[in-house]
Amino acid sequence: MSNTMKAIRRGIKAGVNAIQNPQHDHFQAGGKTIVCSHCGNDSFDYIGVGGFSIVGYGIECSKCTHVEYFTSAPSKIG
Ligand SMILES: [Zn+2]
């Protein structure tokens, strides 16, 4: 394989990794930082609300994938 092809493949792999490992965010609700009720981790990813029977906001723990669910949007604190 040529060096050019290797470089392109490396570039694609880096892009894929960026999609699979997005920057995790910290959130607050009711004036308190949200921590995972299962593992205690404090960084989450916003997820869609598909499958929920009422309108709400889900954030998925970046460590154990437990979903914390709120009916009003938690505020992102970085
Ligand atoms: Zn967790």
N, CA, C, O and the ligand as a Tripos MOL2 file, in Angstrom:
@<TRIPOS>MOLECULE
protein
  313   311    79     0     0
PROTEIN
NO_CHARGES

@<TRIPOS>ATOM
      1 N           0.8500   -1.2020    0.0000 N.3       1 MET1
      2 CA          0.0000    0.0000    0.0000 C.3       1 MET1
      3 C           0.8880    1.2550    0.0000 C.2       1 MET1
      4 O           1.8830    1.3100    0.7220 O.2       1 MET1
      5 N           0.5390    2.2230   -0.7810 N.am      2 SER2
      6 CA          1.3380    3.4470   -0.8620 C.3       2 SER2
      7 C           1.1960    4.2820    0.4090 C.2       2 SER2
      8 O           0.2280    4.1410    1.1570 O.2       2 SER2
      9 N           2.1650    5.1420    0.6350 N.am      3 ASN3
     10 CA          2.1080    6.0090    1.8130 C.3       3 ASN3
     11 C           0.9030    6.9400    1.7760 C.2       3 ASN3
     12 O           0.3260    7.2870    2.8060 O.2       3 ASN3
     13 N           0.5370    7.3370    0.5440 N.am      4 THR4
     14 CA         -0.6180    8.2350    0.4110 C.3       4 THR4
     15 C          -1.8880    7.5410    0.9020 C.2       4 THR4
     16 O          -2.6900    8.1260    1.6300 O.2       4 THR4
     17 N          -2.0590    6.2620    0.4820 N.am      5 MET5
     18 CA         -3.2400    5.5130    0.9160 C.3       5 MET5
     19 C          -3.2450    5.3370    2.4310 C.2       5 MET5
     20 O          -4.2910    5.4370    3.0720 O.2       5 MET5
     21 N          -2.0650    5.0730    2.9990 N.am      6 LYS6
     22 CA         -1.9780    4.9180    4.4580 C.3       6 LYS6
     23 C          -2.4010    6.2010    5.1540 C.2       6 LYS6
     24 O          -3.1220    6.1750    6.1510 O.2       6 LYS6
     25 N          -1.9410    7.3250    4.6140 N.am      7 ALA7
     26 CA         -2.2700    8.6210    5.2130 C.3       7 ALA7
     27 C          -3.7670    8.8840    5.1400 C.2       7 ALA7
     28 O          -4.3710    9.3820    6.0900 O.2       7 ALA7
     29 N          -4.3610    8.5400    3.9900 N.am      8 ILE8
     30 CA         -5.8070    8.7510    3.8310 C.3       8 ILE8
     31 C          -6.5750    7.8760    4.8170 C.2       8 ILE8
     32 O          -7.5110    8.3300    5.4750 O.2       8 ILE8
     33 N          -6.1570    6.6010    4.9060 N.am      9 ARG9
     34 CA         -6.8440    5.6880    5.8350 C.3       9 ARG9
     35 C          -6.7150    6.1700    7.2790 C.2       9 ARG9
     36 O          -7.6620    6.0870    8.0610 O.2       9 ARG9
     37 N          -5.5220    6.6780    7.6200 N.am     10 ARG10
     38 CA         -5.3200    7.2030    8.9720 C.3      10 ARG10
     39 C          -6.2610    8.3810    9.2260 C.2      10 ARG10
     40 O          -6.8350    8.5180   10.3070 O.2      10 ARG10
     41 N          -6.4040    9.2220    8.2080 N.am     11 GLY11
     42 CA         -7.2830   10.3940    8.3180 C.3      11 GLY11
     43 C          -8.7240    9.9750    8.5280 C.2      11 GLY11
     44 O          -9.4380   10.5480    9.3510 O.2      11 GLY11
     45 N          -9.1490    8.9560    7.7660 N.am     12 ILE12
     46 CA        -10.5370    8.4790    7.8950 C.3      12 ILE12
     47 C         -10.7430    7.8910    9.2900 C.2      12 ILE12
     48 O         -11.7590    8.1470    9.9360 O.2      12 ILE12
     49 N          -9.7680    7.1000    9.7500 N.am     13 LYS13
     50 CA         -9.8840    6.4720   11.0700 C.3      13 LYS13
     51 C          -9.9880    7.5430   12.1680 C.2      13 LYS13
     52 O         -10.7740    7.4040   13.1050 O.2      13 LYS13
     53 N          -9.1860    8.6140   12.0410 N.am     14 ALA14
     54 CA         -9.2340    9.6950   13.0250 C.3      14 ALA14
     55 C         -10.6070   10.3330   13.0400 C.2      14 ALA14
     56 O         -11.1380   10.6610   14.1010 O.2      14 ALA14
     57 N         -11.1880   10.5110   11.8490 N.am     15 GLY15
     58 CA        -12.5260   11.1000   11.7480 C.3      15 GLY15
     59 C         -13.5660   10.2160   12.3950 C.2      15 GLY15
     60 O         -14.4540   10.7020   13.0960 O.2      15 GLY15
     61 N         -13.4610    8.9080   12.1600 N.am     16 VAL16
     62 CA        -14.4090    7.9620   12.7450 C.3      16 VAL16
     63 C         -14.2870    7.9850   14.2620 C.2      16 VAL16
     64 O         -15.2970    7.9870   14.9650 O.2      16 VAL16
     65 N         -13.0620    8.0020   14.7690 N.am     17 ASN17
     66 CA        -12.8700    8.0500   16.2160 C.3      17 ASN17
     67 C         -13.4960    9.2950   16.8250 C.2      17 ASN17
     68 O         -14.0490    9.2430   17.9240 O.2      17 ASN17
     69 N         -13.4120   10.4150   16.1120 N.am     18 ALA18
     70 CA        -13.9850   11.6570   16.6200 C.3      18 ALA18
     71 C         -15.4990   11.5350   16.7340 C.2      18 ALA18
     72 O         -16.1060   12.0930   17.6490 O.2      18 ALA18
     73 N         -16.1110   10.8000   15.7950 N.am     19 ILE19
     74 CA        -17.5640   10.6240   15.8270 C.3      19 ILE19
     75 C         -17.9460    9.6600   16.9510 C.2      19 ILE19
     76 O         -18.9300    9.8780   17.6570 O.2      19 ILE19
     77 N         -17.1550    8.5890   17.1100 N.am     20 GLN20
     78 CA        -17.5010    7.5770   18.1130 C.3      20 GLN20
     79 C         -17.2020    8.0590   19.5330 C.2      20 GLN20
     80 O         -17.8280    7.5940   20.4850 O.2      20 GLN20
     81 N         -16.2630    8.9740   19.6840 N.am     21 ASN21
     82 CA        -15.8980    9.4760   21.0060 C.3      21 ASN21
     83 C         -16.0930   10.9830   21.0800 C.2      21 ASN21
     84 O         -15.1190   11.7320   21.1530 O.2      21 ASN21
     85 N         -17.3270   11.4280   21.0620 N.am     22 PRO22
     86 CA        -17.5550   12.8670   21.1060 C.3      22 PRO22
     87 C         -17.1550   13.4480   22.4570 C.2      22 PRO22
     88 O         -17.0080   12.7260   23.4430 O.2      22 PRO22
     89 N         -16.9850   14.7380   22.4800 N.am     23 GLN23
     90 CA        -16.6800   15.4250   23.7330 C.3      23 GLN23
     91 C         -17.8560   15.2420   24.6820 C.2      23 GLN23
     92 O         -18.9910   15.5670   24.3340 O.2      23 GLN23
     93 N         -17.5940   14.7260   25.8730 N.am     24 HIS24
     94 CA        -18.6600   14.5600   26.8510 C.3      24 HIS24
     95 C         -18.9090   15.8880   27.5540 C.2      24 HIS24
     96 O         -18.0030   16.7050   27.7210 O.2      24 HIS24
     97 N         -20.1480   16.0810   27.9590 N.am     25 ASP25
     98 CA        -20.5140   17.3350   28.5970 C.3      25 ASP25
     99 C         -20.9460   17.1040   30.0360 C.2      25 ASP25
    100 O         -21.3100   15.9960   30.4280 O.2      25 ASP25
    101 N         -20.8960   18.1720   30.8040 N.am     26 HIS26
    102 CA        -21.4040   18.1390   32.1710 C.3      26 HIS26
    103 C         -22.7030   18.9350   32.1950 C.2      26 HIS26
    104 O         -22.8440   19.9290   31.4830 O.2      26 HIS26
    105 N         -23.6440   18.4920   33.0140 N.am     27 PHE27
    106 CA        -24.9570   19.1200   33.0220 C.3      27 PHE27
    107 C         -25.3840   19.4530   34.4480 C.2      27 PHE27
    108 O         -24.9000   18.8830   35.4260 O.2      27 PHE27
    109 N         -26.3030   20.3920   34.5180 N.am     28 GLN28
    110 CA        -26.8700   20.7970   35.7840 C.3      28 GLN28
    111 C         -28.3840   20.7880   35.6760 C.2      28 GLN28
    112 O         -28.9310   21.1560   34.6370 O.2      28 GLN28
    113 N         -29.0650   20.3760   36.7250 N.am     29 ALA29
    114 CA        -30.5220   20.4580   36.7840 C.3      29 ALA29
    115 C         -30.9100   20.8180   38.2090 C.2      29 ALA29
    116 O         -30.3800   20.2560   39.1680 O.2      29 ALA29
    117 N         -31.8260   21.7480   38.3410 N.am     30 GLY30
    118 CA        -32.2480   22.1640   39.6750 C.3      30 GLY30
    119 C         -31.1100   22.7480   40.4910 C.2      30 GLY30
    120 O         -31.1270   22.6830   41.7200 O.2      30 GLY30
    121 N         -30.1160   23.3210   39.8120 N.am     31 GLY31
    122 CA        -29.0040   23.9540   40.5150 C.3      31 GLY31
    123 C         -27.9450   22.9780   41.0160 C.2      31 GLY31
    124 O         -27.0120   23.3790   41.7120 O.2      31 GLY31
    125 N         -28.0840   21.7010   40.6660 N.am     32 LYS32
    126 CA        -27.0980   20.6940   41.0960 C.3      32 LYS32
    127 C         -26.4720   20.0180   39.8940 C.2      32 LYS32
    128 O         -27.1540   19.7140   38.9150 O.2      32 LYS32
    129 N         -25.1710   19.7860   39.9700 N.am     33 THR33
    130 CA        -24.4930   19.0480   38.9100 C.3      33 THR33
    131 C         -25.0380   17.6260   38.8630 C.2      33 THR33
    132 O         -25.1810   16.9630   39.8900 O.2      33 THR33
    133 N         -25.3400   17.1730   37.6490 N.am     34 ILE34
    134 CA        -25.9000   15.8320   37.4950 C.3      34 ILE34
    135 C         -24.7790   14.8000   37.5230 C.2      34 ILE34
    136 O         -23.8050   14.9040   36.7770 O.2      34 ILE34
    137 N         -24.9270   13.8100   38.3860 N.am     35 VAL35
    138 CA        -23.9970   12.6800   38.3920 C.3      35 VAL35
    139 C         -24.7950   11.4090   38.1400 C.2      35 VAL35
    140 O         -25.9620   11.3110   38.5190 O.2      35 VAL35
    141 N         -24.1680   10.4580   37.5110 N.am     36 CYS36
    142 CA        -24.8360    9.2030   37.1850 C.3      36 CYS36
    143 C         -25.2640    8.5040   38.4760 C.2      36 CYS36
    144 O         -24.4510    8.3080   39.3790 O.2      36 CYS36
    145 N         -26.5390    8.1300   38.5600 N.am     37 SER37
    146 CA        -27.0220    7.4860   39.7750 C.3      37 SER37
    147 C         -26.5480    6.0400   39.8740 C.2      37 SER37
    148 O         -26.6830    5.4010   40.9170 O.2      37 SER37
    149 N         -25.9980    5.5390   38.7890 N.am     38 HIS38
    150 CA        -25.4880    4.1620   38.8250 C.3      38 HIS38
    151 C         -24.0060    4.1130   39.2020 C.2      38 HIS38
    152 O         -23.6190    3.3770   40.1110 O.2      38 HIS38
    153 N         -23.1640    4.9100   38.4920 N.am     39 CYS39
    154 CA        -21.7140    4.7670   38.7070 C.3      39 CYS39
    155 C         -21.0550    6.0220   39.2540 C.2      39 CYS39
    156 O         -19.8680    6.0010   39.5800 O.2      39 CYS39
    157 N         -21.8050    7.1200   39.3630 N.am     40 GLY40
    158 CA        -21.2320    8.3210   39.9530 C.3      40 GLY40
    159 C         -20.4420    9.1940   38.9960 C.2      40 GLY40
    160 O         -19.9110   10.2310   39.3930 O.2      40 GLY40
    161 N         -20.3590    8.7830   37.7350 N.am     41 ASN41
    162 CA        -19.6590    9.5700   36.7160 C.3      41 ASN41
    163 C         -20.4210   10.8760   36.4750 C.2      41 ASN41
    164 O         -21.6410   10.9200   36.6330 O.2      41 ASN41
    165 N         -19.7010   11.9500   36.0880 N.am     42 ASP42
    166 CA        -20.3840   13.2400   35.9190 C.3      42 ASP42
    167 C         -20.2940   13.7980   34.5090 C.2      42 ASP42
    168 O         -20.5400   14.9880   34.3080 O.2      42 ASP42
    169 N         -19.9480   12.9750   33.5260 N.am     43 SER43
    170 CA        -19.9760   13.4590   32.1480 C.3      43 SER43
    171 C         -20.9500   12.6280   31.3290 C.2      43 SER43
    172 O         -20.9940   11.4010   31.4240 O.2      43 SER43
    173 N         -21.7210   13.3330   30.5270 N.am     44 PHE44
    174 CA        -22.8220   12.7190   29.7980 C.3      44 PHE44
    175 C         -22.8430   13.1730   28.3520 C.2      44 PHE44
    176 O         -22.2120   14.1680   27.9940 O.2      44 PHE44
    177 N         -23.5690   12.4420   27.5250 N.am     45 ASP45
    178 CA        -23.8630   12.8420   26.1560 C.3      45 ASP45
    179 C         -25.3700   12.9850   26.0260 C.2      45 ASP45
    180 O         -26.1340   12.1520   26.5130 O.2      45 ASP45
    181 N         -25.7790   14.0540   25.3600 N.am     46 TYR46
    182 CA        -27.2010   14.2060   25.0570 C.3      46 TYR46
    183 C         -27.6150   13.0920   24.1240 C.2      46 TYR46
    184 O         -26.8930   12.7890   23.1740 O.2      46 TYR46
    185 N         -28.7530   12.4770   24.3640 N.am     47 ILE47
    186 CA        -29.2590   11.4740   23.4330 C.3      47 ILE47
    187 C         -30.6400   11.8710   22.9810 C.2      47 ILE47
    188 O         -31.2520   12.7680   23.5620 O.2      47 ILE47
    189 N         -31.1380   11.2200   21.9580 N.am     48 GLY48
    190 CA        -32.4690   11.5190   21.4580 C.3      48 GLY48
    191 C         -33.5260   11.0680   22.4400 C.2      48 GLY48
    192 O         -33.2280   10.4060   23.4340 O.2      48 GLY48
    193 N         -34.7570   11.4310   22.1540 N.am     49 VAL49
    194 CA        -35.8450   11.0830   23.0570 C.3      49 VAL49
    195 C         -36.7100    9.9660   22.4750 C.2      49 VAL49
    196 O         -37.7900    9.6800   22.9930 O.2      49 VAL49
    197 N         -36.2390    9.3380   21.4040 N.am     50 GLY50
    198 CA        -36.9900    8.2590   20.7820 C.3      50 GLY50
    199 C         -37.2630    7.1340   21.7590 C.2      50 GLY50
    200 O         -36.3800    6.7550   22.5290 O.2      50 GLY50
    201 N         -38.4780    6.5910   21.7410 N.am     51 GLY51
    202 CA        -38.8010    5.4730   22.5980 C.3      51 GLY51
    203 C         -39.4130    5.8910   23.9100 C.2      51 GLY51
    204 O         -40.0140    5.0610   24.5920 O.2      51 GLY51
    205 N         -39.2840    7.1400   24.2890 N.am     52 PHE52
    206 CA        -39.9080    7.5980   25.5210 C.3      52 PHE52
    207 C         -41.3630    7.9680   25.2440 C.2      52 PHE52
    208 O         -41.6840    8.4930   24.1780 O.2      52 PHE52
    209 N         -42.2340    7.6920   26.2030 N.am     53 SER53
    210 CA        -43.6520    7.9190   25.9570 C.3      53 SER53
    211 C         -44.0610    9.3650   26.2240 C.2      53 SER53
    212 O         -45.1050    9.8060   25.7450 O.2      53 SER53
    213 N         -43.2570   10.1040   26.9780 N.am     54 ILE54
    214 CA        -43.5450   11.5130   27.1680 C.3      54 ILE54
    215 C         -42.3450   12.3280   26.7110 C.2      54 ILE54
    216 O         -41.2250   11.8250   26.6270 O.2      54 ILE54
    217 N         -42.6030   13.5850   26.4220 N.am     55 VAL55
    218 CA        -41.5180   14.4190   25.9360 C.3      55 VAL55
    219 C         -40.5400   14.6860   27.0680 C.2      55 VAL55
    220 O         -40.9490   15.0270   28.1780 O.2      55 VAL55
    221 N         -39.2730   14.5360   26.7980 N.am     56 GLY56
    222 CA        -38.2890   14.7760   27.8330 C.3      56 GLY56
    223 C         -36.9010   14.8220   27.2540 C.2      56 GLY56
    224 O         -36.7110   14.8270   26.0380 O.2      56 GLY56
    225 N         -35.9230   14.8570   28.1550 N.am     57 TYR57
    226 CA        -34.5320   14.9690   27.7560 C.3      57 TYR57
    227 C         -33.7270   13.8710   28.4300 C.2      57 TYR57
    228 O         -33.7410   13.7250   29.6530 O.2      57 TYR57
    229 N         -33.0320   13.1110   27.6150 N.am     58 GLY58
    230 CA        -32.2010   12.0520   28.1650 C.3      58 GLY58
    231 C         -30.7340   12.4050   28.0090 C.2      58 GLY58
    232 O         -30.3160   12.9100   26.9660 O.2      58 GLY58
    233 N         -29.9570   12.1410   29.0420 N.am     59 ILE59
    234 CA        -28.5090   12.2520   28.9150 C.3      59 ILE59
    235 C         -27.9190   10.9130   29.3260 C.2      59 ILE59
    236 O         -28.2790   10.3310   30.3490 O.2      59 ILE59
    237 N         -26.9960   10.4450   28.4870 N.am     60 GLU60
    238 CA        -26.4300    9.1200   28.6930 C.3      60 GLU60
    239 C         -25.0610    9.2260   29.3390 C.2      60 GLU60
    240 O         -24.1980    9.9590   28.8560 O.2      60 GLU60
    241 N         -24.8600    8.5010   30.4220 N.am     61 CYS61
    242 CA        -23.5710    8.4690   31.1120 C.3      61 CYS61
    243 C         -22.4840    8.0240   30.1430 C.2      61 CYS61
    244 O         -22.6420    7.0250   29.4410 O.2      61 CYS61
    245 N         -21.3700    8.7720   30.1060 N.am     62 SER62
    246 CA        -20.2990    8.4320   29.1630 C.3      62 SER62
    247 C         -19.5190    7.2040   29.6050 C.2      62 SER62
    248 O         -18.7230    6.6700   28.8330 O.2      62 SER62
    249 N         -19.7320    6.7530   30.8220 N.am     63 LYS63
    250 CA        -18.9710    5.6170   31.3490 C.3      63 LYS63
    251 C         -19.7730    4.3180   31.2790 C.2      63 LYS63
    252 O         -19.3100    3.3290   30.7100 O.2      63 LYS63
    253 N         -20.9850    4.3210   31.8620 N.am     64 CYS64
    254 CA        -21.7240    3.0630   31.9670 C.3      64 CYS64
    255 C         -22.9600    3.0240   31.0720 C.2      64 CYS64
    256 O         -23.6340    1.9970   30.9970 O.2      64 CYS64
    257 N         -23.2620    4.1280   30.3950 N.am     65 THR65
    258 CA        -24.3950    4.2970   29.4650 C.3      65 THR65
    259 C         -25.7550    4.3380   30.1630 C.2      65 THR65
    260 O         -26.7860    4.2780   29.4930 O.2      65 THR65
    261 N         -25.7810    4.4350   31.4740 N.am     66 HIS66
    262 CA        -27.0470    4.6470   32.1740 C.3      66 HIS66
    263 C         -27.6410    5.9680   31.7120 C.2      66 HIS66
    264 O         -26.9160    6.9500   31.5480 O.2      66 HIS66
    265 N         -28.9480    6.0030   31.5020 N.am     67 VAL67
    266 CA        -29.5970    7.2230   31.0420 C.3      67 VAL67
    267 C         -30.3040    7.9190   32.1940 C.2      67 VAL67
    268 O         -31.1400    7.3300   32.8790 O.2      67 VAL67
    269 N         -29.9530    9.1760   32.3920 N.am     68 GLU68
    270 CA        -30.6760   10.0150   33.3370 C.3      68 GLU68
    271 C         -31.6900   10.7960   32.5170 C.2      68 GLU68
    272 O         -31.3700   11.3150   31.4480 O.2      68 GLU68
    273 N         -32.9030   10.8750   33.0200 N.am     69 TYR69
    274 CA        -33.9960   11.3970   32.2190 C.3      69 TYR69
    275 C         -34.6760   12.5650   32.9170 C.2      69 TYR69
    276 O         -35.0200   12.4730   34.0960 O.2      69 TYR69
    277 N         -34.8700   13.6540   32.1990 N.am     70 PHE70
    278 CA        -35.4740   14.8580   32.7570 C.3      70 PHE70
    279 C         -36.6010   15.3300   31.8500 C.2      70 PHE70
    280 O         -36.5490   15.1590   30.6320 O.2      70 PHE70
    281 N         -37.6140   15.9250   32.4570 N.am     71 THR71
    282 CA        -38.7100   16.4350   31.6320 C.3      71 THR71
    283 C         -38.4730   17.8730   31.2020 C.2      71 THR71
    284 O         -39.1390   18.3500   30.2830 O.2      71 THR71
    285 N         -37.5390   18.5820   31.8420 N.am     72 SER72
    286 CA        -37.1110   19.8680   31.3100 C.3      72 SER72
    287 C         -35.6110   19.7870   31.0580 C.2      72 SER72
    288 O         -34.8880   19.0730   31.7520 O.2      72 SER72
    289 N         -35.1620   20.5240   30.0640 N.am     73 ALA73
    290 CA        -33.7830   20.3780   29.6030 C.3      73 ALA73
    291 C         -32.7760   20.7380   30.6750 C.2      73 ALA73
    292 O         -32.8290   21.8430   31.2140 O.2      73 ALA73
    293 N         -31.8580   19.8370   31.0020 N.am     74 PRO74
    294 CA        -30.7820   20.1940   31.9140 C.3      74 PRO74
    295 C         -29.8510   21.2080   31.2370 C.2      74 PRO74
    296 O         -29.7050   21.1810   30.0150 O.2      74 PRO74
    297 N         -29.2300   22.0850   31.9960 N.am     75 SER75
    298 CA        -28.3460   23.0600   31.3710 C.3      75 SER75
    299 C         -26.9190   22.5250   31.3130 C.2      75 SER75
    300 O         -26.4120   21.9330   32.2650 O.2      75 SER75
    301 N         -26.2970   22.7530   30.1730 N.am     76 LYS76
    302 CA        -24.9370   22.2820   29.9500 C.3      76 LYS76
    303 C         -23.9750   23.2190   30.6660 C.2      76 LYS76
    304 O         -24.0580   24.4370   30.5060 O.2      76 LYS76
    305 N         -23.0680   22.6630   31.4490 N.am     77 ILE77
    306 CA        -22.0960   23.5240   32.1400 C.3      77 ILE77
    307 C         -20.6700   23.2720   31.6510 C.2      77 ILE77
    308 O         -19.7060   23.6420   32.3210 O.2      77 ILE77
    309 N         -20.5410   22.6570   30.5100 N.am     78 GLY78
    310 CA        -19.2400   22.4840   29.8800 C.3      78 GLY78
    311 C         -18.5970   21.1530   30.1520 C.2      78 GLY78
    312 O         -17.4940   20.8900   29.6720 O.2      78 GLY78
    313 ZN        -22.7490    5.8300   34.8610 Zn       79 ZN79
@<TRIPOS>BOND
     1     1     2 1
     2     2     3 1
     3     3     4 2
     4     3     5 am
     5     5     6 1
     6     6     7 1
     7     7     8 2
     8     7     9 am
     9     9    10 1
    10    10    11 1
    11    11    12 2
    12    11    13 am
    13    13    14 1
    14    14    15 1
    15    15    16 2
    16    15    17 am
    17    17    18 1
    18    18    19 1
    19    19    20 2
    20    19    21 am
    21    21    22 1
    22    22    23 1
    23    23    24 2
    24    23    25 am
    25    25    26 1
    26    26    27 1
    27    27    28 2
    28    27    29 am
    29    29    30 1
    30    30    31 1
    31    31    32 2
    32    31    33 am
    33    33    34 1
    34    34    35 1
    35    35    36 2
    36    35    37 am
    37    37    38 1
    38    38    39 1
    39    39    40 2
    40    39    41 am
    41    41    42 1
    42    42    43 1
    43    43    44 2
    44    43    45 am
    45    45    46 1
    46    46    47 1
    47    47    48 2
    48    47    49 am
    49    49    50 1
    50    50    51 1
    51    51    52 2
    52    51    53 am
    53    53    54 1
    54    54    55 1
    55    55    56 2
    56    55    57 am
    57    57    58 1
    58    58    59 1
    59    59    60 2
    60    59    61 am
    61    61    62 1
    62    62    63 1
    63    63    64 2
    64    63    65 am
    65    65    66 1
    66    66    67 1
    67    67    68 2
    68    67    69 am
    69    69    70 1
    70    70    71 1
    71    71    72 2
    72    71    73 am
    73    73    74 1
    74    74    75 1
    75    75    76 2
    76    75    77 am
    77    77    78 1
    78    78    79 1
    79    79    80 2
    80    79    81 am
    81    81    82 1
    82    82    83 1
    83    83    84 2
    84    83    85 am
    85    85    86 1
    86    86    87 1
    87    87    88 2
    88    87    89 am
    89    89    90 1
    90    90    91 1
    91    91    92 2
    92    91    93 am
    93    93    94 1
    94    94    95 1
    95    95    96 2
    96    95    97 am
    97    97    98 1
    98    98    99 1
    99    99   100 2
   100    99   101 am
   101   101   102 1
   102   102   103 1
   103   103   104 2
   104   103   105 am
   105   105   106 1
   106   106   107 1
   107   107   108 2
   108   107   109 am
   109   109   110 1
   110   110   111 1
   111   111   112 2
   112   111   113 am
   113   113   114 1
   114   114   115 1
   115   115   116 2
   116   115   117 am
   117   117   118 1
   118   118   119 1
   119   119   120 2
   120   119   121 am
   121   121   122 1
   122   122   123 1
   123   123   124 2
   124   123   125 am
   125   125   126 1
   126   126   127 1
   127   127   128 2
   128   127   129 am
   129   129   130 1
   130   130   131 1
   131   131   132 2
   132   131   133 am
   133   133   134 1
   134   134   135 1
   135   135   136 2
   136   135   137 am
   137   137   138 1
   138   138   139 1
   139   139   140 2
   140   139   141 am
   141   141   142 1
   142   142   143 1
   143   143   144 2
   144   143   145 am
   145   145   146 1
   146   146   147 1
   147   147   148 2
   148   147   149 am
   149   149   150 1
   150   150   151 1
   151   151   152 2
   152   151   153 am
   153   153   154 1
   154   154   155 1
   155   155   156 2
   156   155   157 am
   157   157   158 1
   158   158   159 1
   159   159   160 2
   160   159   161 am
   161   161   162 1
   162   162   163 1
   163   163   164 2
   164   163   165 am
   165   165   166 1
   166   166   167 1
   167   167   168 2
   168   167   169 am
   169   169   170 1
   170   170   171 1
   171   171   172 2
   172   171   173 am
   173   173   174 1
   174   174   175 1
   175   175   176 2
   176   175   177 am
   177   177   178 1
   178   178   179 1
   179   179   180 2
   180   179   181 am
   181   181   182 1
   182   182   183 1
   183   183   184 2
   184   183   185 am
   185   185   186 1
   186   186   187 1
   187   187   188 2
   188   187   189 am
   189   189   190 1
   190   190   191 1
   191   191   192 2
   192   191   193 am
   193   193   194 1
   194   194   195 1
   195   195   196 2
   196   195   197 am
   197   197   198 1
   198   198   199 1
   199   199   200 2
   200   199   201 am
   201   201   202 1
   202   202   203 1
   203   203   204 2
   204   203   205 am
   205   205   206 1
   206   206   207 1
   207   207   208 2
   208   207   209 am
   209   209   210 1
   210   210   211 1
   211   211   212 2
   212   211   213 am
   213   213   214 1
   214   214   215 1
   215   215   216 2
   216   215   217 am
   217   217   218 1
   218   218   219 1
   219   219   220 2
   220   219   221 am
   221   221   222 1
   222   222   223 1
   223   223   224 2
   224   223   225 am
   225   225   226 1
   226   226   227 1
   227   227   228 2
   228   227   229 am
   229   229   230 1
   230   230   231 1
   231   231   232 2
   232   231   233 am
   233   233   234 1
   234   234   235 1
   235   235   236 2
   236   235   237 am
   237   237   238 1
   238   238   239 1
   239   239   240 2
   240   239   241 am
   241   241   242 1
   242   242   243 1
   243   243   244 2
   244   243   245 am
   245   245   246 1
   246   246   247 1
   247   247   248 2
   248   247   249 am
   249   249   250 1
   250   250   251 1
   251   251   252 2
   252   251   253 am
   253   253   254 1
   254   254   255 1
   255   255   256 2
   256   255   257 am
   257   257   258 1
   258   258   259 1
   259   259   260 2
   260   259   261 am
   261   261   262 1
   262   262   263 1
   263   263   264 2
   264   263   265 am
   265   265   266 1
   266   266   267 1
   267   267   268 2
   268   267   269 am
   269   269   270 1
   270   270   271 1
   271   271   272 2
   272   271   273 am
   273   273   274 1
   274   274   275 1
   275   275   276 2
   276   275   277 am
   277   277   278 1
   278   278   279 1
   279   279   280 2
   280   279   281 am
   281   281   282 1
   282   282   283 1
   283   283   284 2
   284   283   285 am
   285   285   286 1
   286   286   287 1
   287   287   288 2
   288   287   289 am
   289   289   290 1
   290   290   291 1
   291   291   292 2
   292   291   293 am
   293   293   294 1
   294   294   295 1
   295   295   296 2
   296   295   297 am
   297   297   298 1
   298   298   299 1
   299   299   300 2
   300   299   301 am
   301   301   302 1
   302   302   303 1
   303   303   304 2
   304   303   305 am
   305   305   306 1
   306   306   307 1
   307   307   308 2
   308   307   309 am
   309   309   310 1
   310   310   311 1
   311   311   312 2
@<TRIPOS>SUBSTRUCTURE
     1 MET1         2 RESIDUE 1 A MET
     2 SER2         6 RESIDUE 1 A SER
     3 ASN3        10 RESIDUE 1 A ASN
     4 THR4        14 RESIDUE 1 A THR
     5 MET5        18 RESIDUE 1 A MET
     6 LYS6        22 RESIDUE 1 A LYS
     7 ALA7        26 RESIDUE 1 A ALA
     8 ILE8        30 RESIDUE 1 A ILE
     9 ARG9        34 RESIDUE 1 A ARG
    10 ARG10       38 RESIDUE 1 A ARG
    11 GLY11       42 RESIDUE 1 A GLY
    12 ILE12       46 RESIDUE 1 A ILE
    13 LYS13       50 RESIDUE 1 A LYS
    14 ALA14       54 RESIDUE 1 A ALA
    15 GLY15       58 RESIDUE 1 A GLY
    16 VAL16       62 RESIDUE 1 A VAL
    17 ASN17       66 RESIDUE 1 A ASN
    18 ALA18       70 RESIDUE 1 A ALA
    19 ILE19       74 RESIDUE 1 A ILE
    20 GLN20       78 RESIDUE 1 A GLN
    21 ASN21       82 RESIDUE 1 A ASN
    22 PRO22       86 RESIDUE 1 A PRO
    23 GLN23       90 RESIDUE 1 A GLN
    24 HIS24       94 RESIDUE 1 A HIS
    25 ASP25       98 RESIDUE 1 A ASP
    26 HIS26      102 RESIDUE 1 A HIS
    27 PHE27      106 RESIDUE 1 A PHE
    28 GLN28      110 RESIDUE 1 A GLN
    29 ALA29      114 RESIDUE 1 A ALA
    30 GLY30      118 RESIDUE 1 A GLY
    31 GLY31      122 RESIDUE 1 A GLY
    32 LYS32      126 RESIDUE 1 A LYS
    33 THR33      130 RESIDUE 1 A THR
    34 ILE34      134 RESIDUE 1 A ILE
    35 VAL35      138 RESIDUE 1 A VAL
    36 CYS36      142 RESIDUE 1 A CYS
    37 SER37      146 RESIDUE 1 A SER
    38 HIS38      150 RESIDUE 1 A HIS
    39 CYS39      154 RESIDUE 1 A CYS
    40 GLY40      158 RESIDUE 1 A GLY
    41 ASN41      162 RESIDUE 1 A ASN
    42 ASP42      166 RESIDUE 1 A ASP
    43 SER43      170 RESIDUE 1 A SER
    44 PHE44      174 RESIDUE 1 A PHE
    45 ASP45      178 RESIDUE 1 A ASP
    46 TYR46      182 RESIDUE 1 A TYR
    47 ILE47      186 RESIDUE 1 A ILE
    48 GLY48      190 RESIDUE 1 A GLY
    49 VAL49      194 RESIDUE 1 A VAL
    50 GLY50      198 RESIDUE 1 A GLY
    51 GLY51      202 RESIDUE 1 A GLY
    52 PHE52      206 RESIDUE 1 A PHE
    53 SER53      210 RESIDUE 1 A SER
    54 ILE54      214 RESIDUE 1 A ILE
    55 VAL55      218 RESIDUE 1 A VAL
    56 GLY56      222 RESIDUE 1 A GLY
    57 TYR57      226 RESIDUE 1 A TYR
    58 GLY58      230 RESIDUE 1 A GLY
    59 ILE59      234 RESIDUE 1 A ILE
    60 GLU60      238 RESIDUE 1 A GLU
    61 CYS61      242 RESIDUE 1 A CYS
    62 SER62      246 RESIDUE 1 A SER
    63 LYS63      250 RESIDUE 1 A LYS
    64 CYS64      254 RESIDUE 1 A CYS
    65 THR65      258 RESIDUE 1 A THR
    66 HIS66      262 RESIDUE 1 A HIS
    67 VAL67      266 RESIDUE 1 A VAL
    68 GLU68      270 RESIDUE 1 A GLU
    69 TYR69      274 RESIDUE 1 A TYR
    70 PHE70      278 RESIDUE 1 A PHE
    71 THR71      282 RESIDUE 1 A THR
    72 SER72      286 RESIDUE 1 A SER
    73 ALA73      290 RESIDUE 1 A ALA
    74 PRO74      294 RESIDUE 1 A PRO
    75 SER75      298 RESIDUE 1 A SER
    76 LYS76      302 RESIDUE 1 A LYS
    77 ILE77      306 RESIDUE 1 A ILE
    78 GLY78      310 RESIDUE 1 A GLY
    79 ZN79       313 GROUP 0 **** ****
